[in-house]
Amino acid sequence: MILLVVTTLPDESTAAEIARQLVTEKYAACGTILPGARSIYMWNGGIEDTREVVVIFKIRDAGFVALEEKLRSLHPYENPEIAAFAPAHVSKIYGEWVAANS
């Protein structure tokens, strides 16, 4: 089984740097960078309204703990979003590719 792991980062260059490292070190098979996100959230008692970049990592489900630990060590945020979702269906060939590359 594979997981889709979502995080947000402050800008495209940080997102690309982290995605490249996680893919190079085989924590993830792929990191898809989606610029242009806008997050409105509570932080330290106030409302924040921030432009961010969403990154979706594709990993083996067994690799989540290692990816989470590594991503936390690289992430610039104090409390980064790291959320995993298991797709209901994934094509066999794609699932095999993710498993072989993460």
C-alpha positions as a printed Julia matrix, in Angstrom:
102×3 Matrix{Float64}:
  0.0    0.0     0.0
  1.1    3.58   -0.58
  0.46   6.8     1.29
  0.1   10.38    0.13
  1.79  12.63    2.68
  0.89  16.32    2.63
  2.91  19.18    4.04
  3.03  22.94    3.53
  6.17  25.02    3.15
  6.83  28.76    2.95
  8.05  28.97   -0.66
  8.87  27.01   -3.81
 12.63  26.96   -3.33
 12.33  25.45    0.16
  9.76  22.96   -1.14
 12.01  21.93   -4.04
 15.07  21.59   -1.81
 13.25  19.38    0.71
 11.47  17.32   -1.97
 14.74  16.73   -3.83
 16.48  15.57   -0.65
 13.66  13.23    0.39
 13.47  11.68   -3.09
 17.27  11.42   -3.43
 17.51   9.68   -0.06
 14.54   7.39   -0.94
 12.23   8.59    1.81
  9.72   9.29   -0.98
  9.29   8.15   -4.57
  7.98  11.58   -5.6
  7.22  15.01   -4.23
  4.63  17.02   -6.14
  4.92  20.77   -5.5
  1.72  22.81   -5.72
  2.43  26.55   -5.37
 -0.19  29.19   -4.76
 -1.83  27.91   -1.58
 -3.23  30.35    0.94
 -3.6   29.17    4.53
 -5.71  30.92    7.15
 -5.18  29.46   10.59
 -4.89  30.11   14.32
 -1.35  30.45   15.66
 -0.18  31.79   19.01
 -3.6   33.28   19.78
 -4.03  35.13   16.48
 -5.24  34.55   12.94
 -2.53  34.05   10.33
 -3.13  34.53    6.59
 -0.14  33.17    4.7
  0.87  32.18    1.18
  2.33  28.68    1.17
  3.32  25.82   -1.1
  1.69  22.4    -0.72
  3.85  19.32   -1.28
  2.41  15.83   -1.7
  4.88  13.0    -1.16
  4.19   9.48   -2.43
  5.64   6.8    -0.14
  5.28   3.19    0.98
  3.05   3.03    4.04
  5.86   1.34    5.98
  8.05   4.39    5.38
  5.85   6.96    7.14
  7.67   7.08   10.49
 11.07   7.54    8.81
  9.72  10.19    6.41
  8.01  12.06    9.24
 11.19  12.13   11.3
 13.35  13.29    8.36
 10.79  15.87    7.18
 10.54  17.3    10.71
 14.33  17.68   10.82
 14.34  19.61    7.52
 11.12  21.61    7.95
 11.4   25.32    8.82
  8.1   25.44   10.74
  7.88  24.87   14.49
  4.77  22.7    14.08
  4.69  21.45   10.47
  1.67  19.91    8.86
  2.51  16.28    8.12
 -0.65  14.35    7.28
 -0.87  10.98    5.53
 -3.75   9.64    3.49
 -4.17   6.15    2.08
 -5.8    6.22   -1.35
 -8.7    3.8    -1.72
 -7.37   2.6    -5.07
 -4.01   2.84   -6.82
 -3.08   1.24  -10.11
 -0.87  -1.81   -9.61
  1.98  -0.51  -11.75
  2.01   2.89   -9.98
  1.94   1.26   -6.54
  4.85  -0.96   -7.53
  6.81   2.06   -8.76
  6.25   3.92   -5.46
  7.25   0.86   -3.46
 10.43   0.4    -5.51
 11.47   4.03   -5.17
 10.77   4.88   -1.55
